[in-house]
Amino acid sequence: MALAVVKCNKTLAEFVEQFSVHPTPITDGKQQLLARVTDVFGGAKPPSNTPDLKTLHAKIGQLTLEHDY
């Protein structure tokens, strides 16, 4: 379904009618497909949105020490 949405020039309403589903799964599927398409073709991976926990813990420790003294 997501591949059909990406390949075709139909409107969201047309896909809702064609697949008899709510618009949310269609939109979500398209976004997931586009976000992961580079994995399929071996392209560079986008930078992770996950923060570096080591850096965050160091910053928390620093701020705690500054606050206590």
C-alpha positions in Angstrom: 0.0 0.0 0.0 2.8 2.5 0.9 4.6 1.7 -2.3 1.5 2.4 -4.3 1.1 5.7 -2.5 4.6 6.8 -3.3 4.5 5.6 -7.0 1.1 7.0 -7.9 -0.3 10.5 -8.3 -3.6 9.7 -6.6 -5.0 11.8 -3.8 -5.2 10.5 -0.2 -9.0 10.3 -0.6 -8.6 8.0 -3.6 -6.3 5.7 -1.7 -8.7 5.6 1.3 -11.4 4.5 -1.1 -9.2 2.0 -3.0 -7.8 0.3 0.1 -10.9 0.8 2.4 -8.8 2.1 5.3 -8.5 5.2 7.4 -6.1 7.8 6.1 -3.7 7.5 9.1 -2.2 4.1 8.1 -1.7 5.3 4.5 0.2 8.4 5.7 2.2 6.6 8.3 3.2 3.8 5.9 4.3 6.4 3.3 6.4 8.3 5.9 8.0 5.0 7.2 8.8 3.9 3.6 10.4 7.2 2.7 12.4 7.3 5.9 13.8 3.8 5.4 14.3 3.8 1.6 18.1 4.4 2.0 18.4 1.2 4.0 17.0 -0.8 1.1 19.4 0.7 -1.4 22.5 0.9 0.8 22.6 4.6 1.0 24.1 6.6 3.9 22.0 6.4 7.0 20.6 9.6 8.4 21.9 10.8 11.7 20.2 9.3 14.7 17.8 11.5 16.7 18.8 9.6 19.8 20.9 11.8 22.1 24.3 10.6 23.4 23.6 9.5 26.9 27.2 9.7 28.0 27.3 13.4 27.2 24.0 14.0 28.8 25.0 12.2 32.0 28.3 14.3 32.1 26.3 17.5 31.7 23.9 16.5 34.5 26.8 15.7 36.8 28.4 19.1 36.0 25.2 21.0 36.6 24.5 19.1 39.9 28.0 20.0 41.2 27.5 23.7 40.2 24.1 23.8 41.8 25.3 22.2 45.1 28.2 24.6 45.6 
